[in-house]
Amino acid sequence: MSFQAYLDNIQEKTGKAPSDFKELAEKKGFTQNGKIKDGVKATQITNWLKQDFELGHGHSMAIYALLKGKKPD
């Protein structure tokens, strides 16, 4: 599955676009100025996404990659 397909599936499931997740991560304190804050671990972010949005591990990791700066296909 391509990175874009992961993002499309996430948006279909949650109703949230990649930009929404960037905004939510900032509000949760995981990111600042569009970058993951020092000391924030991938597990913290993936646990949040699994709990609040019922995403699986692969989809949660796709959002983590997005927050790390990976661009959609």
HELIX and SHEET records of a PDB file:
HELIX    1   1 PHE A    3  THR A   14  1                                  12    
HELIX    2   2 PRO A   18  LYS A   28  1                                  11    
HELIX    3   3 ALA A   42  PHE A   53  1                                  12    
HELIX    4   4 HIS A   57  LYS A   68  1                                  12    
SHEET    1   A 2 THR A  31  GLN A  32  0                                        
SHEET    2   A 2 LYS A  35  ILE A  36 -1                                        
END                                                                             
